[in-house]
Amino acid sequence: MIGLRSEQVDLEALRAKLQAMSEAELLAFGKSMHNLIYPRRYDFHGKPTVSSFSINLEEARAEWRRRHPKP
């Protein structure tokens, strides 16, 4: 698990949840995480802050890439 502030992300459980999602559910999840992060969550340097939402988004992207590898 990765601890961020008071938030914790169980990567094993998140990955299992993402793998069980249909492609439509995975896309919707990724879009909702993206909307939670961008453009509102910027630090003073113009970069998105790291949060449990950004970890969820990165894991959703990794699952999508696993399902759809580039040829």
Secondary structure by P-SEA (a helix, b strand, c coil): cccccccccaaaaaaaaaaaccaaaaaaaaaaaaaaccccccccccbbbbcaaaaaaaaaaaaaaaacccc
